[in-house]
């Protein structure tokens, strides 16, 4: 198994960010940055694949409560494990999403309910840029990726689409990958989990007959407008993505140099 030639049945949206081009004619090295969903549902056949990837560090962006209710990650060897929770249990958008999925009373969320789940998702993506735990977690993850001793680095959240997706955007932008290529990788999630998404929707509505699939679907997808919301927030708060990396995430010139040294060919 070489380069990007691998897949994980238990994490169908898993992929290698290697091969993506940069604006200066280089490419992201294959087998160095790996993005996945949580690894608790990997199959026995997935484990040899994971073993061949030789992961040195696993970054988990989930909150402790998410970890507690999910199967523990199935790992091979003894990679460094780093928990960088990107979550705010008190944030009204997060509690609204949880209330929708669990069938709780939504009277307290009238304003959010008006915009629905797409509005909640765009609010979450804006929070990725400004939220305290988001800035701390994403910044720390970038610094880990800049240390060659942590490569290959695998990072994930629960579904491997939103927090994982934005961290991919941050890393690839810092490496000089142009926005169209970054956006294309972000949107690949929908294609990779198309069949699984329908299974999940069926299971959710069977468990919650009152749950309209049209309400839940935006939570299971990535959409251009979600990513646009985060980019817009970067411009609103920092002006440029470079300033966001520097001032929002604490990515220094030294960190940028480490990223490029270890992750570009």
Secondary structure, DSSP 8 states (H G I E B T S, - for coil): --TT----GGGTT-EE-TT-BBTTS-BB-TTTEEEES-STT--HHHHHHHHHHT--EEEE---HHHHHHS-----SS--EEEE-----TT-HHHHHHHHHHHT---GGGHHHHHHHHHHHHHHHHHHHHH-HHHHHHHHHHHHHHTSGGG-SEEEE-SSSSSHHHHHHHHHHHHHTB-HHHHHHHHHHHHHHTHHHHHHHHHHHHHH-TT--HHHHHHHHS--HHHHHHHHHHHHHHHSSHHHIIIIIT---HHHHHHHHHHHB-
